[in-house]
Amino acid sequence: DETVTVNWLGTPREVPKSIIMAQVLDHAIEHRTQIQTILTQLGLESPDLQPWVFFDEQGN
C-alpha cells in the first residue's frame, strides 16, 4: 500500500493511502447520518443520500 506523509498531531507520519480513504468514507457517513437525523427531527423526509442516487440524478 502506498503511503503519504501527513501532519499527525504536529508530527510528520507515513500513513497508508488506504487508511486515508477509510477515514474519508467514515467521516462522510458521519455527516450523512447527522443530516438525516436533523431532517427527521424537523419533521422532514430525509432524501436518499446514496452516491448512486446522486449520480443518477445528475443525468449520468
Buried (B, 14 or more C-beta within 10 A) or exposed (E): EEEEEEEEEEEEEEBEEEEEEEEEEEEEEEEEEEEBEEEEEEEEEEEEBEEEEEEEEEEE
